[in-house]
Amino acid sequence: MDRLTYNKTYKSLQSFEDVFRLSESYSEPPGVMATLLNQKVVKLARNSHRNIHGREEELFFRWRKGLPILELARRSGFPSTLMASLIMKKYGFSKKTTNLLFRNPDQIQSERLRREVKKALNSDYFFSPRAHAMQVLKGDMGEEIIRKWLDKREIAYFTEAELRENGEGKTPDFVLKEPLLIEGFEISWIESKALFGDESEHIHYMKKQFVEYSELFGEGMVVYWYGFLEGLTSETYLIKDHSFFAECREEVDALLNYLVYW
């Protein structure tokens, strides 16, 4: 995606109501727009995290006085699941217990807290356990496409799970048993990312994963399923998106149209 389109799209995406409208305007699958929105919300939440947690006492006081969690979240511009987590913390729950109760909110004894936590989780398409599970499924779908693509070519590989069983530490999703020549690169590993490769995401994963993968296994390929920003480059790995796997059209379409939304 060129930078002008990316900047316009990123600025215009405010909620899920914008996803289908912008998908049509820019002729992009709705899953691409939903992914950009997700990444935007996550970044905004990270940026406001310190400020919100500096107001814990104030926010908990306002909640005790009757302001619902959803309303606190709306007024603060903070995701409702994270606001619920803050209220649970001030209520006395540990982080571990909060996570357990978020997966089983009916076990919350306080009727008011139970009701408000359920509403908070059901309205959050970005940080709730349900949203997280759907994001994991998107990752699995991307890896399955690569697996099918490799199997069709009878290319032998180790999966991340197999390598870890053999005692390997940080590993990519696939390590090829023999290098595969693609566009002048001798590809020895493939990493699947069910996200859009903007600059911040790319720099983050480059430092956290890609550089180390290249040092350990040689040249590789990174797949940003929902596209990537024009100009991203690397000397040690290829950067591709869904278009590289056009032959798996049905599976790719399912991934590109899969929305973390209900």
C-alpha positions as CSV (number, residue, x, y, z in Angstrom):
1,M,0.0,0.0,0.0
2,D,1.4,3.4,-0.9
3,R,2.0,5.9,1.9
4,L,-0.7,8.4,0.8
5,T,-3.4,5.7,0.8
6,Y,-2.2,4.3,4.1
7,N,-2.2,7.7,5.8
8,K,-5.7,8.6,4.5
9,T,-7.0,5.2,5.5
10,Y,-5.4,5.2,8.9
11,K,-6.8,8.7,9.7
12,S,-10.3,7.8,8.5
13,L,-10.6,4.5,10.4
14,Q,-12.3,5.4,13.7
15,S,-14.6,2.4,14.3
16,F,-16.0,-0.8,12.7
17,E,-18.6,1.4,11.0
18,D,-15.8,2.7,8.8
19,V,-14.4,-0.7,7.7
20,F,-16.8,-1.6,4.9
21,R,-17.1,2.0,3.6
22,L,-13.4,2.4,3.3
23,S,-13.0,-1.2,2.0
24,E,-15.2,-0.2,-1.0
25,S,-13.6,3.2,-1.4
26,Y,-10.1,1.8,-1.6
27,S,-11.0,-1.6,-3.2
28,E,-9.4,-3.4,-0.4
29,P,-10.8,-6.5,1.4
30,P,-12.7,-5.6,4.6
31,G,-10.2,-7.7,6.6
32,V,-7.4,-5.4,5.6
33,M,-9.4,-2.4,6.9
34,A,-10.3,-4.2,10.1
35,T,-6.7,-5.1,10.7
36,L,-5.6,-1.5,10.2
37,L,-8.2,-0.4,12.7
38,N,-7.2,-3.1,15.2
39,Q,-3.5,-2.0,15.0
40,K,-4.6,1.7,15.3
41,V,-6.6,1.0,18.5
42,V,-3.8,-1.1,20.0
43,K,-1.3,1.7,19.4
44,L,-3.6,4.4,20.8
45,A,-4.2,2.2,23.9
46,R,-0.5,1.8,24.5
47,N,0.1,5.5,24.2
48,S,-2.7,6.4,26.7
49,H,-1.9,3.5,29.1
50,R,0.4,5.5,31.4
51,N,-2.1,8.4,31.6
52,I,-5.1,6.2,32.4
53,H,-3.3,4.2,35.0
54,G,-2.2,7.4,36.6
55,R,-5.9,8.1,37.1
56,E,-6.7,4.7,38.7
57,E,-8.0,6.1,42.0
58,E,-10.1,8.8,40.3
59,L,-11.6,6.3,37.8
60,F,-12.4,3.7,40.6
61,F,-14.0,6.4,42.7
62,R,-16.2,7.4,39.8
63,W,-17.2,3.8,39.2
64,R,-18.1,3.3,42.9
65,K,-20.3,6.4,42.6
66,G,-22.2,4.7,39.9
67,L,-20.6,5.5,36.5
68,P,-20.6,2.2,34.5
69,I,-17.4,0.7,33.1
70,L,-18.6,1.2,29.5
71,E,-19.2,4.9,30.1
72,L,-15.8,5.3,31.9
73,A,-14.2,3.7,28.9
74,R,-16.0,5.9,26.4
75,R,-15.3,9.1,28.2
76,S,-11.6,8.1,28.7
77,G,-11.2,6.9,25.1
78,F,-9.8,3.6,26.5
79,P,-10.8,0.1,25.4
80,S,-13.6,-1.3,27.6
81,T,-11.8,-4.6,28.4
82,L,-8.8,-2.6,29.7
83,M,-11.0,-0.3,31.7
84,A,-12.7,-3.4,33.2
85,S,-9.3,-4.8,34.1
86,L,-8.4,-1.6,35.9
87,I,-11.7,-1.6,37.9
88,M,-11.1,-5.3,38.8
89,K,-7.6,-4.5,40.0
90,K,-8.9,-1.7,42.3
91,Y,-11.7,-4.0,43.4
92,G,-9.0,-6.3,44.8
93,F,-8.6,-9.0,42.1
94,S,-5.1,-10.1,41.0
95,K,-4.2,-10.0,37.3
96,K,-4.3,-13.8,37.2
97,T,-7.8,-14.0,38.8
98,T,-9.0,-11.2,36.5
99,N,-8.0,-13.1,33.4
100,L,-9.7,-16.2,34.7
101,L,-12.9,-14.3,35.5
102,F,-12.8,-12.6,32.1
103,R,-13.0,-16.1,30.5
104,N,-15.8,-17.0,33.0
105,P,-17.5,-13.7,34.0
106,D,-20.6,-15.6,35.4
107,Q,-18.3,-16.5,38.3
108,I,-18.0,-12.8,39.4
109,Q,-20.0,-12.7,42.6
110,S,-20.9,-9.0,42.6
111,E,-24.0,-8.6,40.4
112,R,-23.2,-5.1,39.3
113,L,-19.6,-5.9,38.5
114,R,-20.6,-9.2,36.7
115,R,-23.1,-7.3,34.5
116,E,-20.8,-4.5,33.6
117,V,-17.8,-6.7,32.9
118,K,-19.9,-8.8,30.5
119,K,-21.0,-5.7,28.7
120,A,-17.4,-4.4,28.5
121,L,-16.1,-7.7,27.1
122,N,-19.0,-8.1,24.6
123,S,-18.4,-4.6,23.2
124,D,-14.6,-4.9,22.8
125,Y,-13.4,-6.2,19.4
126,F,-9.8,-5.6,20.2
127,F,-8.8,-6.7,23.7
128,S,-11.4,-9.1,25.0
129,P,-10.7,-12.8,25.3
130,R,-13.1,-13.5,22.4
131,A,-11.3,-11.0,20.2
132,H,-7.9,-12.5,21.2
133,A,-9.1,-16.0,20.3
134,M,-10.3,-14.8,16.9
135,Q,-6.9,-13.1,16.3
136,V,-5.2,-16.4,17.1
137,L,-7.5,-18.1,14.6
138,K,-6.4,-15.6,11.9
139,G,-2.8,-16.5,12.6
140,D,-3.6,-20.2,12.3
141,M,-5.3,-19.6,9.0
142,G,-2.3,-17.8,7.6
143,E,0.1,-20.6,8.6
144,E,-2.3,-23.2,7.1
145,I,-2.1,-21.5,3.7
146,I,1.7,-21.6,3.8
147,R,1.6,-25.2,4.8
148,K,-0.7,-26.0,1.9
149,W,1.6,-24.0,-0.5
150,L,4.7,-25.9,0.6
151,D,3.0,-29.3,0.6
152,K,1.7,-28.8,-3.0
153,R,5.4,-28.3,-4.1
154,E,6.6,-31.2,-2.0
155,I,8.9,-28.9,-0.1
156,A,10.1,-30.5,3.2
157,Y,10.0,-28.3,6.3
158,F,10.1,-28.2,10.1
159,T,7.3,-26.3,11.8
160,E,7.9,-24.0,14.8
161,A,6.3,-26.7,17.1
162,E,8.6,-29.4,15.8
163,L,11.7,-27.3,16.2
164,R,10.8,-26.4,19.8
165,E,10.2,-30.0,20.6
166,N,13.8,-30.6,19.6
167,G,15.0,-27.9,22.0
168,E,15.3,-24.9,19.6
169,G,14.6,-21.5,21.1
170,K,13.1,-18.7,19.1
171,T,12.1,-20.0,15.7
172,P,10.1,-18.9,12.6
173,D,6.9,-20.6,11.7
174,F,8.6,-22.8,9.0
175,V,12.2,-23.8,8.5
176,L,12.8,-25.4,5.1
177,K,15.0,-28.5,5.0
178,E,16.5,-27.3,1.7
179,P,16.6,-23.6,0.6
180,L,14.1,-22.5,-2.0
181,L,15.1,-20.0,-4.6
182,I,12.6,-17.1,-4.9
183,E,13.5,-13.8,-6.7
184,G,17.2,-14.3,-6.1
185,F,16.8,-15.2,-2.4
186,E,17.7,-18.6,-1.1
187,I,14.7,-18.9,1.3
188,S,15.4,-21.1,4.3
189,W,12.6,-19.9,6.6
190,I,9.1,-18.4,6.4
191,E,7.4,-16.3,9.0
192,S,3.6,-15.7,8.8
193,K,2.1,-12.5,10.3
194,A,-1.6,-12.0,10.2
195,L,-1.3,-8.2,10.3
196,F,-0.5,-5.2,8.1
197,G,3.2,-4.4,7.9
198,D,3.5,-0.8,8.7
199,E,6.7,0.8,9.8
200,S,6.3,0.4,13.6
201,E,5.1,-3.2,13.3
202,H,8.0,-4.1,10.9
203,I,10.7,-2.5,13.0
204,H,9.3,-4.2,16.2
205,Y,9.4,-7.7,14.6
206,M,12.6,-7.0,12.8
207,K,14.4,-6.4,16.1
208,K,12.5,-9.1,18.0
209,Q,12.6,-11.9,15.4
210,F,13.6,-11.3,11.8
211,V,17.3,-10.3,12.3
212,E,17.8,-13.3,14.6
213,Y,16.1,-15.7,12.2
214,S,18.4,-14.5,9.4
215,E,21.5,-15.0,11.7
216,L,20.4,-18.5,12.6
217,F,18.9,-19.8,9.3
218,G,20.0,-17.5,6.5
219,E,17.7,-15.8,4.0
220,G,14.0,-16.0,4.5
221,M,10.6,-14.7,3.7
222,V,8.1,-12.7,5.9
223,V,4.4,-12.8,4.9
224,Y,2.3,-9.8,6.0
225,W,-1.1,-11.3,5.0
226,Y,-3.0,-8.0,5.1
227,G,-0.4,-6.1,3.1
228,F,2.5,-3.9,3.9
229,L,3.6,-0.3,3.5
230,E,5.4,0.6,0.3
231,G,9.1,0.9,0.8
232,L,9.7,-1.8,3.4
233,T,12.9,-3.5,2.5
234,S,15.5,-6.0,3.8
235,E,18.7,-7.5,2.5
236,T,18.2,-10.9,4.2
237,Y,14.5,-11.7,3.7
238,L,11.7,-11.2,1.2
239,I,8.6,-9.3,2.2
240,K,5.3,-10.6,0.7
241,D,1.6,-10.4,1.2
242,H,-1.5,-12.5,0.3
243,S,-1.0,-11.9,-3.4
244,F,2.0,-14.2,-3.5
245,F,-0.3,-17.1,-2.6
246,A,-3.0,-16.3,-5.3
247,E,-3.2,-20.0,-6.2
248,C,-4.8,-20.6,-2.7
249,R,-7.6,-18.2,-3.6
250,E,-10.3,-19.8,-1.5
251,E,-8.2,-19.9,1.7
252,V,-6.8,-16.4,1.1
253,D,-10.2,-14.9,0.5
254,A,-11.5,-16.5,3.8
255,L,-8.6,-14.9,5.7
256,L,-8.9,-11.5,4.0
257,N,-12.6,-11.4,4.7
258,Y,-12.4,-12.7,8.3
259,L,-13.3,-10.0,10.7
260,V,-12.7,-9.8,14.4
261,Y,-16.2,-8.5,14.9
262,W,-19.5,-9.9,16.0
